[in-house]
Structure formats: structure tokens, C-alpha cells
Amino acid sequence: MANLGFVGLGVMGSEMVNRLLGKGHTATGYNRTRSKAEWLIKKGMKWANSPRAVVGAADVTFSMVTNSAALGAVMNGADGMLAGVTPGKILVDMSTVSPAYSRDMAAKVREKGGDMVDAPVSGSIITLQEGKLSVMVGGRKETLEKVKPLLQDIGPKVTHVGDNGLALVMKIGTNLSLAVQMLAFSEGVLLAEKSGIARETAVDVLTHSVIASPMVQYRGPFILKMPEEAWFNVNMMQKDMDLALELGRQLDVPMPTTAVTNEFLTAARGMGLVEKDFAVVFDVLAQMSGVKP
């Protein structure tokens, strides 16, 4: 049983807290919108009025926010997480942000006697609920060993990939493939549909075929019925694609499929679909194909 903190209680963050509470840990949480955390408070999570207060109350504090700017907002300032760091405190950031920015934050934590690792995850809300999430970790091995049992309570597979920031590189490399796969899947469905095969049949065949990665299996059916609340919306995915393209330029790695798929996400934004799950690239391609989404 550990004394934990959690900053950022969105769809994934709140479910992680729920799992940690279920494992017998105590948790103190903060979210910009308190109403989203009420169900966790009813389950025993303590509420703090600032990220600083969360860190002050916990030995290990997790954070999961939308982007680098959001991480800066909860880390910096008089009420930020950094202000609550004292020697021995550990921060575990599970956000997908710029690797360079994450390394900068980790350095500031160490200046205050604490430590920080980046620990982005691979999976969706469904894989999290099923206990199948995988976690990538960047940072000092000795710090990982201290928090590994906690991470395993969130997801069973925890892999140390190297120094600070490198888990984020791995996560960005993973996410770009999700969007690229979704676009390729959409192409296959539309070829079948315009040839006279029912969309439902095409989805069924492809999600049970050799191309059926876990992502295709759980997200492919979205083109038949989109979830009311996006698992990972266009805005979030495009943020990760932009991070991938930026890394590609820095490292001289051509990213042709990432670049093309990113343009379909831009088209989705232009069509007012930014809050939809990124599987909505099917709708963009369908309209370009003269097919009703």
C-alpha cells in the first residue's frame, strides 16, 4: 500500500486512479475540473486544491495531461508540482509530450532533490480496464525500481527503454503507427464498399484478418458507430503526429506515411470533426471518395 498522488483526471487518468484505489493504495488527486473527479472522491480519493498540494501529500505523484503546455501549467508556478517537490519525492509523468521538454522538467525536479521518470502508456481505456496496458519508462533505473510495482498495478508490462525522454520517443513512434494504420484500414474498407461489399462485412473481414492488429480490432468498428466520447480525439492524435514529424526532422528520418496521414487529420479539423475519435479519418476519406460516412 502506497501513498500516491495523481494530477490530471481525464478519461485515462481517472481510470488509473480507480485501479490504484482498487489495489489498496491511498490517493490524493487534482484536476482542473473538479466535477470529473467526484466519482473518485466517492470511492475514497482525497481531493487537493492544487498540483503542489498533491505532491506535498504524496510520496509518488503521477501526472497525465494533454500536451507540453498543459504539463507546464501543472508543473510550474507557485501552485505547481515543482513547488511541492522536496528531497525523496518522485514524479511519474504519463503524458505524451515533447521529449526535450520532459527532460527539462526532470532536471528541475532533480535540482530540488527529487526525481522524475516519463512513463507513457500504450493502449486504450478498454485495455486499461482489462488490465492489459503496457508502460514505457524513461529515466534512472533505480527510480524505476521504486515505482515499478505501482506501474504494474496500472498495466502488467513495464519496460525501461533508457534515459529520460526516450520513453516518450517510443510512445510517439507507437502512436504515429496507430493513425497510419487507421487510414490504411479505411482505404481497404472503402475499396470494398465501392465494389459492392457491405461496409459491415468489410469491417468484419478485415478485423479478423492478418492485418488485424489490436488497434484495428478495437477501433475498426468505430467506422460503423463512433463512440459518444472519443477515446483519443483528432486534436490529441495530431499533437502526437506533429511531435513525430518534429523528431523526424531533428533526426533526419523521413516520415512519408506520417506526413500524409497528418494531412487527413488537418482535413478532419477543417470539417469540424476535431472532437471526434481519430478514427474519423474514415469519414474524411469517405467524403473524398463520394461515399456517405
Summary of the structure (lengths in Angstrom):
residues: 293
radius of gyration: 19.9
end to end distance: 48.9
largest distance: 65.6
contacts: 1022
relative contact order: 0.09
helix: 56%
strand: 13%
